[in-house]
Amino acid sequence: MPTVKTTTKKTVKTARKPASKTTKKVTLDDVWETMRELQELHKETEAGLRELHQAHKETEKAHKETEKALKETQRIVGDLGNKFGDEAEYTMLPGLPEKFKQFGFDFGVINRNRKINNDEHDIHAEIDAFLENGTQAMAVEVKAKLQNSDVDDHIKRMEKLRKYADIFDDKRKLFGALAAVVVNEKSKNYALENGFYVIEPSGEDVNIIKPGSDPRVW
């Protein structure tokens, strides 16, 4: 029996050509519209910058006013502190020479607001009250409220006084005292431990407390 050949036809698909994109034609109106949008954006940006600048100016003004108010407050507080300190000196210092006699001192002179300035040796100090005689002297510092830092400062002050006295061959023994309207126990004990006399209010008078050990001599 004869062999029959079967022939398979292949279908060839024709590839479609991509559709060409239609390019939109830019008209003059489109250009003007874009320019108007840019101008509007520019105006909005300028307005925003002006507002930001104004806010910055107002902030600077507020900052300056705050600084001014702060300085005025500091001045007022400083004035009140000085007046309070002056009042403390006025009420606590006058009777000290007589009161120190109970501790064996005989001070015939009390100098208020004594200042020492020696540029050559860089010695500068101010003492609220300086009680003295021929062999001894007592440097008294007056505070509204006694703090530990006041004790530390007075130690440095006493060291300066000793150095200053040595320059002029002043052999007198130097003692120190701290007076305050408000004295808490912690600062009082700290002052006493460092060899200072402590002067505090007692009714309408003042009370002088001697260090537990011998007072420190500079």
Buried (B, 14 or more C-beta within 10 A) or exposed (E): EEEEEEEEEEEEEEEEEEEEEEEEEEEEEEEEEEEEEEEEEEEEEEEEEEEEEEEEEEEEEEEEEEEEEEEEEEEEEEEEEEEBBEEBBEBBBEEBBEBBEEEEBEBEEBEBEBEBEBEEEEBEBEBBBBBBBEEBBBBBBBBBEBBBEBBEBBBEBBBBBBBBBEEEEEEEEBBBBBBBBEBEEEBBEBBBEBBBBBBBBEEEEBEBBBBEEEBBEB
